[in-house]
Amino acid sequence: MTIKKLTILHNNDMHGDFLPTEVDGHLEGGITYLANYIQRVRHAEENVLYVNAGDMFRGSIIDSEFRGISTIELMNYLSPDVFSVGNHEVDYGVAHLLFLEKCARFPIVNANLYIKSNHSRLFKPYEIVNVGGLNIMFIGVITEEVLSTTKNEEIIGSFIDLWEAVEEVGVIIDNYKTTRVDLTVLLTHIGYENDVKLAEMLNPEWGVDIIIGAHSHTLLEEPTFVNGIPIVQVGKGSSYMGRFDIEIDTAQSKIAELSWTLCPITSETCQPDPIMEELLNSYKHRTDEKYSRIITTFKRPLTHPSRYQETELGNLFADLLQEDSSYEVMLMASGSIRKDVLGPILTLQDLKEVVPYDEAVIMLQVTGKQFRHMMQFMLRDEALEPEAHTEFYQLSKGMRILYNKTTRQIEEFKLNGEDITDERLIRIAVQDGFHYNSFSEFFDVPIEEVWANAKPRKVITSQFAIFEELLSSRQHIDSRVEGRIEIKE
């Protein structure tokens, strides 16, 4: 038996999280410390691979200002051996992503994004990396339910569900059985719960050895084993790196021994990489000059701890969009608020990072009966799970919903203190694009039925302009959780 050692480093969902955060007297995360950790392991171990399971874009002004070009350059220095496409890779448009791929000096894989008209793949579905005489196959997987922005790209498609994704994995592995593969790794961007389902559905004869996941931002302290396959994921940002140390029996092309470690990236465990620091600062200096202007101050830091509950920041942004409007209730998508904490000083950069999607707003008219059903569907059990692939909405002031989780019924449904009757017509507003296009899916009310009440109307062309204008005109802003949405256990 011939044993060879292999180390696989991996992370996911970086979202432009390039700068460290100060926590209890030390720094956590940051791409300069991350680069140092990767380089140290590469020098210390003989056979090392670094892979990323997707979503390098969106989340910081350094990324959005340069439309991903800065991110690609920083990632080029990290030199991943394989990168798998995530849903936010298409945020700047599929055409721009294909341009960014040309700028990348590392392979980008995806097995199931294709052009609908001729079924041509957009990316190479797999990459076989040879390291120390070992052949390691990486396959990239994503499903349509996580590809929000491609709903607007009519020529782009993806396999709809896990069943078809599983079949595609089988096709790829079967087609390359003539190539000696010592280890098969799936780089998935479908969420932890779907990784578990995927592992249950895989044919054991295909020989998938590892699933490295992403999308749900799940921070695992140890692998989850399903059908003997370890599933791992390291949260989001740049604060952690996952590390596999594997011994492979090359005679049988199988794992003889495997261990996995969750490695914190901090100023106590790493040193800043000077080259990465210089590269990062070249972009940071330009964004600081442009976006360091102070817009306003808050009385205290405002929070958005979960996208599945009423939050201080959710109330703030919903109220700003509803102020002096022609509609009665603003439904602000929780997922479009991209920071957990904001303030007390708010700069233009902070604002662009917390609400990076500058969307229009569409006004619709719904009956009280339709509105009740929409909210009851939004609050269903499976939609409140951390791994849920759906949306939760923050409501503007005046709304009061008391939902009984046991009976799965709304017990109190009021607007400005008055009960909302089934017959009442209410003017609501949602963000254009993904949320308006997904109205039927997210609210379980056919959009055609809503159109029958009144013609939809675009009432705001730039939500960011509203935020900037209103916040700039006031100081010492505060926002509280008021019980607009109360869930009774």
C-alpha positions, -999 to 999 in steps of 0.1 A, spaced: 0 0 0 14 34 -11 2 63 10 4 100 -1 -5 129 20 -27 158 8 -38 190 24 -69 208 11 -76 244 23 -110 258 16 -133 287 23 -165 302 9 -188 332 7 -161 358 12 -184 386 -2 -156 411 -5 -147 408 32 -112 420 27 -106 441 59 -101 427 94 -125 434 122 -114 443 157 -128 420 183 -117 420 220 -83 436 213 -73 415 183 -81 414 146 -103 388 130 -104 379 93 -90 401 66 -75 390 33 -39 399 43 -40 375 72 -58 349 50 -30 352 24 -4 347 51 -21 315 64 -24 300 29 13 307 21 25 293 54 6 260 48 19 258 13 55 262 25 50 238 55 33 209 37 43 190 6 10 186 -14 -14 216 -8 -45 227 -26 -66 258 -19 -102 259 -32 -131 283 -29 -168 273 -31 -182 306 -44 -195 341 -37 -163 361 -38 -183 392 -49 -206 416 -32 -204 429 3 -178 456 2 -172 489 -15 -138 477 -27 -156 450 -47 -186 470 -60 -167 501 -69 -145 481 -94 -173 457 -103 -154 427 -92 -121 435 -110 -104 444 -77 -117 411 -62 -103 391 -91 -69 407 -87 -68 400 -49 -80 364 -56 -52 360 -82 -27 366 -55 -43 340 -33 -41 316 -63 -69 292 -57 -64 259 -75 -101 258 -82 -130 282 -78 -167 272 -80 -193 297 -92 -217 311 -65 -250 329 -70 -234 364 -64 -209 358 -91 -237 368 -116 -247 400 -97 -229 422 -122 -244 403 -151 -234 371 -168 -215 389 -196 -194 407 -170 -188 375 -152 -174 359 -184 -152 390 -188 -139 386 -152 -132 350 -159 -107 361 -185 -90 382 -158 -88 353 -134 -55 333 -133 -72 304 -117 -98 279 -131 -135 286 -125 -158 256 -126 -195 250 -128 -213 219 -140 -248 232 -146 -250 268 -158 -258 268 -195 -272 289 -224 -308 278 -230 -309 281 -267 -282 255 -275 -275 240 -240 -238 252 -242 -221 253 -208 -208 286 -196 -179 271 -177 -158 240 -176 -178 216 -153 -148 201 -135 -111 205 -130 -86 177 -124 -57 190 -104 -25 170 -103 -4 175 -71 24 152 -61 13 126 -85 -23 126 -72 -53 134 -95 -80 154 -76 -113 160 -94 -133 191 -84 -169 195 -97 -188 228 -93 -226 226 -86 -253 252 -82 -291 250 -85 -316 275 -99 -333 282 -66 -302 301 -54 -296 320 -87 -316 351 -79 -302 375 -105 -304 351 -134 -341 353 -133 -336 385 -154 -312 368 -178 -336 349 -200 -309 332 -220 -292 317 -189 -305 285 -173 -295 260 -146 -307 226 -136 -338 233 -116 -333 209 -86 -310 186 -68 -322 155 -88 -309 170 -120 -277 182 -103 -271 147 -90 -276 133 -125 -251 157 -139 -225 148 -113 -230 111 -123 -226 120 -160 -193 138 -154 -178 111 -132 -189 83 -156 -174 102 -186 -140 104 -170 -137 70 -154 -109 63 -179 -89 90 -162 -73 79 -129 -89 100 -102 -76 96 -66 -101 119 -50 -135 134 -61 -146 166 -44 -179 185 -50 -176 223 -46 -213 231 -41 -231 264 -37 -265 251 -27 -267 255 11 -259 231 40 -294 214 41 -292 207 3 -257 194 7 -271 168 31 -298 159 7 -273 157 -22 -251 133 -2 -281 111 5 -289 110 -33 -254 103 -47 -247 69 -61 -220 53 -39 -204 38 -71 -196 73 -83 -170 76 -55 -177 112 -44 -153 116 -14 -159 151 0 -185 179 -3 -172 214 3 -203 236 6 -213 273 6 -243 297 2 -260 292 36 -231 307 56 -231 277 79 -202 276 103 -194 240 111 -170 231 138 -168 195 126 -178 177 94 -212 162 89 -209 127 76 -237 115 53 -233 81 36 -197 83 46 -192 116 28 -179 145 49 -197 178 44 -180 210 54 -186 248 53 -168 277 71 -195 304 75 -188 336 55 -162 363 51 -125 358 58 -125 348 95 -121 311 90 -104 285 67 -112 249 66 -84 224 64 -84 187 53 -54 166 61 -58 134 40 -38 102 35 -47 85 2 -40 49 -7 -28 54 -43 -31 17 -51 -68 18 -46 -74 55 -51 -93 58 -18 -89 77 15 -70 58 41 -73 85 67 -89 119 69 -91 148 95 -106 182 92 -99 214 112 -117 247 114 -89 273 115 -95 308 128 -78 336 108 -68 363 134 -39 386 142 -30 361 169 -27 331 145 -14 349 114 8 378 102 -3 403 75 10 394 41 30 426 29 23 421 -8 -14 415 -3 -15 445 21 0 467 -6 -23 454 -33 -54 458 -10 -44 494 0 -41 504 -36 -78 499 -40 -88 510 -5 -71 544 -8 -92 551 -39 -125 541 -23 -117 559 9 -112 592 -10 -145 588 -27 -168 573 0 -155 584 34 -180 613 35 -201 611 67 -238 610 59 -253 610 94 -250 597 130 -272 572 149 -279 574 186 -263 540 189 -253 511 166 -284 496 149 -285 458 143 -298 433 118 -289 400 136 -312 377 115 -329 380 82 -359 360 96 -372 384 122 -381 421 126 -348 441 130 -338 476 138 -321 482 104 -350 465 87 -375 489 103 -353 519 95 -350 511 58 -386 501 54 -397 533 70 -374 555 48 -389 540 17 -425 544 30 -421 580 41 -443 604 22 -451 576 -3 -483 568 -21 -485 533 -6 -494 522 29 -469 493 36 -433 488 24 -421 453 23 -383 456 25 -364 424 17 -343 413 47 -318 397 24 -310 430 7 -296 443 40 -261 431 40 -246 441 74 -253 429 109 -245 462 126 -244 498 113 -234 530 130 -232 550 151 -213 570 124 -227 563 89 -204 570 59 -214 568 23 -192 537 21 -212 521 50 -245 529 33 -233 514 0 -222 482 17 -253 477 38 -277 482 9 -256 474 -22 -285 467 -45 -298 500 -59 -333 488 -69 -365 505 -80 -397 501 -60 -430 488 -74 -464 496 -59 -491 469 -60 -526 467 -46 -538 437 -27 -569 427 -8 -568 422 29 -573 385 23 -544 383 -1 -522 402 22 -530 380 51 -522 349 30 -489 365 19 -478 371 54 -489 338 67 -470 321 39 -439 342 47 -441 330 83 -445 293 77 -422 270 96 -398 260 68 -394 296 57 -380 306 92 -353 280 91 -317 293 89 -312 273 57 -344 284 40 -341 294 3 -369 320 4 -373 356 15 -385 374 47 -397 410 45 -394 439 70 -426 459 73 -429 497 75 -444 514 105 -480 510 113 -481 472 106 -488 448 134 -488 410 129 -491 384 157 -484 350 144 -491 318 164 -464 293 155 -484 264 170 -516 270 152 -498 284 121 -523 313 120 -522 351 122 -540 361 154 -536 399 150 -535 417 117 -536 455 119 -525 486 100 -524 518 120 -543 502 148 -572 490 126 -580 454 118 -573 446 81 -605 431 67 -605 406 38 -623 431 16 -600 461 22 -576 471 -6 -541 479 6 -514 496 -14 -481 477 -8 -446 481 -23 -418 457 -31 -384 461 -46 -382 456 -84 -362 430 -101 -357 397 -82 -384 404 -55 -411 416 -79 -403 388 -104 -404 363 -75 -437 377 -60 -458 345 -67 -430 322 -54 -423 342 -22 -459 351 -13 -479 321 -27 -503 345 -44 -503 345 -83 -491 379 -95 -519 378 -121 -545 379 -93 -528 410 -79 -527 427 -113 -564 422 -114 -568 446 -85 -548 474 -101 -520 480 -126 -485 478 -109 -467 511 -109 -430 520 -105 -430 547 -77 -392 549 -69 -365 545 -95 -336 544 -70 -340 533 -34 -304 543 -26 -311 579 -36 -340 579 -11 -318 565 17 -290 589 10 -313 620 8 -334 613 39 -305 601 61 -284 631 52 -311 655 63 -313 643 99 -290 634 128 -290 611 159 -312 586 142 -327 557 162 -348 527 153 -363 500 175 -379 466 172 -415 474 179 -434 442 175 -444 448 139 -439 411 134 -443 390 165 -440 353 164 -457 335 194 -440 301 201 
